[in-house]
Amino acid sequence: MAEYIRAGRLSGEISPKVEASLVLASTPPGLVETVGVPKVCIVGFSCIADSTRECNSFVKTMEQIPSSPLLPYEPAANFAFGSLCEPLKAIYPAGWYWVTTGHILSHTSSNMDWWGIRDAFLQTPPGLTNTLTVIGCCINDNNTNDETIRDGAYGPVPFAGVIVGTFSVYQDEVDRPALLRYQAATNACTEPHVQMYNVLEHALNAETFIKVFPGATGVKLRALRTKLDPSGVFFDPTRARPW
């Protein structure tokens, strides 16, 4: 699936107006008996189109992706922007503890070990009910590797890429070590290919700063720190040791 999305993005088959996501997650409670398996892959597509006709053309493209679904595909439906995340609420429980990483990879990472991510997820103990990995696409305005980019939630992304977010959620501290092992296994697959880190999901230190705030952004932040905090009173991630 991820490779199909990657190839489609590069060939122009999938419109930049389509946000594709692949979620490896524990089966939502209401579906356990229906699907008969403890872990599932949830595939979703969000289209922000100018018309129903345009949206339908995007949907037809996505229906070509080969798969054998456990449940029938849900028909396309209109969503208000604020309700786009409603279908995923069940796997993001409120009030739990989270351990997260967010990696942004370039589409040129052709030797990415996608099967390794799948295997890491399948090998997590069944009792850890909310370990999940989310894979989606990020693109620039022209879906090319030029500097014509649009800023967004992850900051400027000057390349067509894939976002891989690994999330471990727990209520009992006893589960934390196993979740960290799961996260380490998925990170081992993605870390060699990281082009950027998600600033909200990574501790800032000397090793990550350059990939959280790349290029001119990092230069500007360093200059502001030198000007406004010359004595180093506040935490300086450019000098902090990696965790």
C-alpha positions in Angstrom: 0.0 0.0 0.0 2.7 2.5 1.0 4.8 1.6 -2.1 1.6 2.0 -4.2 1.0 5.5 -2.8 4.7 6.4 -3.2 4.7 5.3 -6.9 1.4 7.0 -7.6 2.5 10.2 -6.1 5.6 10.3 -8.3 3.7 9.3 -11.5 1.0 11.9 -11.0 -1.8 9.2 -10.8 -2.9 10.4 -7.3 -3.9 14.0 -7.1 -2.1 16.3 -4.5 -5.6 17.1 -3.2 -5.9 13.5 -1.8 -4.4 12.8 1.6 -3.8 9.1 1.9 -3.2 7.4 5.3 -2.5 3.8 6.3 -2.9 3.0 10.0 -1.7 -0.2 11.7 -3.8 -0.4 14.8 -5.4 -2.7 17.3 -8.9 -3.6 16.1 -11.4 -1.1 17.4 -13.5 -2.7 20.2 -16.7 -2.5 18.2 -15.2 -4.5 15.3 -13.3 -7.3 17.1 -16.0 -9.9 16.7 -16.8 -8.8 13.1 -13.3 -9.0 11.7 -12.1 -11.8 13.9 -8.5 -10.5 14.2 -6.8 -8.5 17.0 -4.9 -6.1 14.7 -5.9 -4.4 11.5 -4.8 -2.1 8.8 -7.1 0.9 8.3 -6.8 2.7 5.0 -8.3 6.1 4.5 -8.4 8.9 1.9 -9.4 12.5 2.5 -10.1 14.7 -0.6 -10.4 18.4 -0.5 -11.9 19.0 -3.9 -13.6 21.9 -5.7 -16.6 19.8 -6.7 -18.4 16.5 -6.2 -17.4 15.5 -9.7 -13.7 16.1 -9.0 -13.9 14.2 -5.7 -15.5 11.2 -7.5 -12.7 11.1 -10.0 -10.2 10.9 -7.1 -12.1 8.1 -5.4 -12.1 6.0 -8.7 -8.3 6.3 -8.7 -8.0 5.1 -5.1 -10.3 2.2 -5.7 -7.7 0.7 -8.1 -5.4 -0.1 -5.1 -5.2 -3.9 -4.8 -6.6 -5.2 -1.5 -8.7 -7.9 0.1 -10.7 -5.9 2.8 -12.1 -7.6 5.9 -15.0 -5.3 5.7 -16.7 -3.7 2.6 -15.4 -0.2 1.7 -17.4 2.6 3.2 -18.9 4.8 0.5 -17.4 8.3 0.0 -19.2 10.9 2.1 -18.9 14.6 2.7 -17.3 15.7 6.0 -17.1 19.0 7.7 -13.4 19.9 8.2 -13.8 19.6 12.0 -15.1 16.1 11.8 -12.4 14.5 9.6 -10.9 12.7 12.6 -14.1 11.3 13.9 -13.7 7.8 12.4 -10.3 7.4 14.2 -11.5 8.5 17.6 -11.7 4.9 18.9 -7.9 4.3 18.5 -6.9 7.6 20.1 -8.4 7.3 23.7 -8.4 10.5 25.7 -6.5 10.7 29.0 -3.9 8.0 28.3 -0.1 8.4 28.2 1.6 8.6 24.9 5.1 7.9 23.5 5.4 9.2 20.0 7.8 9.7 17.1 7.1 11.5 13.8 9.4 10.9 10.8 9.2 12.6 7.4 10.9 10.6 4.6 11.6 11.6 1.1 9.9 9.6 -1.7 13.4 8.9 -2.9 13.9 6.4 0.0 13.2 3.5 -2.3 14.9 0.9 0.0 12.7 1.7 3.0 11.9 -1.5 5.0 8.1 -1.2 5.0 7.8 -4.9 5.8 9.9 -4.3 8.9 7.3 -1.8 10.2 4.6 -4.4 9.6 6.5 -7.1 11.4 7.3 -4.9 14.4 3.6 -4.2 14.8 2.5 -7.8 14.4 5.1 -8.9 17.1 3.8 -6.6 19.8 2.0 -8.4 22.6 -1.8 -8.5 22.1 -2.4 -6.9 25.4 -0.9 -3.7 24.3 -4.2 -2.6 22.7 -3.2 0.8 21.4 0.1 0.6 19.6 -0.2 2.0 16.1 1.8 3.3 13.1 0.3 5.9 10.8 1.7 6.3 7.3 0.6 9.2 5.1 1.9 11.5 2.4 3.2 15.1 2.4 3.7 17.0 -0.8 4.8 20.4 -2.0 2.7 22.6 -4.3 3.9 21.0 -7.5 4.6 17.5 -6.2 8.2 18.0 -7.2 11.5 18.5 -5.4 11.8 22.3 -6.1 11.6 25.1 -3.6 7.9 26.1 -4.4 6.4 24.8 -1.2 3.4 25.5 1.0 3.9 25.7 4.7 1.8 23.5 6.9 1.5 21.6 10.2 4.9 20.0 9.7 6.6 23.3 8.6 8.0 23.8 5.1 8.5 20.5 3.3 10.5 21.1 0.1 10.1 17.5 -1.2 7.4 15.0 -1.9 7.5 12.7 1.1 6.0 10.1 3.4 5.1 10.7 7.0 5.6 7.8 9.4 4.2 8.4 12.9 4.6 5.7 15.6 2.3 6.1 18.6 2.3 4.0 21.8 -0.5 4.7 24.3 -0.8 3.2 27.7 -2.6 3.5 31.1 -0.4 1.2 33.1 3.3 2.1 33.5 4.1 -1.7 33.3 3.3 -1.6 29.6 5.7 1.2 28.8 8.9 -0.9 28.3 7.2 -3.1 25.7 5.8 -0.1 23.9 9.3 1.5 23.8 10.7 -1.7 22.2 8.0 -1.6 19.6 8.8 2.0 18.8 12.5 1.3 18.6 11.8 -1.5 16.1 9.8 0.8 13.8 12.3 3.6 14.2 15.1 1.3 13.2 13.3 1.0 9.8 12.7 4.7 9.3 15.5 6.5 11.0 18.1 5.9 8.3 15.8 7.7 5.8 14.6 10.6 7.9 14.7 14.0 6.1 12.7 15.9 8.8 11.3 15.3 12.3 7.9 16.5 13.4 8.7 19.2 16.0 5.7 18.2 18.2 6.9 14.5 18.4 10.6 14.8 19.0 12.8 15.9 21.9 14.9 18.9 20.7 18.7 18.4 21.0 21.8 18.9 18.9 21.1 15.8 16.8 17.5 16.5 15.9 17.4 20.3 15.7 18.9 20.5 12.2 16.1 18.2 10.9 13.3 19.8 12.9 14.2 23.3 11.7 16.2 22.8 8.5 17.8 25.4 6.3 17.0 29.1 6.6 14.6 28.4 9.5 17.3 26.9 11.7 19.7 29.7 10.8 17.1 32.3 11.8 16.3 30.7 15.1 20.0 30.5 16.0 20.5 34.1 15.2 17.4 35.1 17.3 18.8 33.1 20.2 22.2 34.8 20.0 20.5 38.2 19.9 17.8 37.7 22.6 19.5 35.2 25.0 23.3 35.8 24.7 23.9 34.4 28.2 22.2 31.1 27.5 19.6 31.4 30.3 17.0 29.3 28.4 17.3 25.7 27.1 19.4 25.6 24.0 18.6 22.5 21.9 21.6 23.1 19.6 23.9 22.3 22.5 21.8 19.6 24.2 23.0 16.0 24.1 20.8 13.4 22.2 18.4 11.5 24.5 
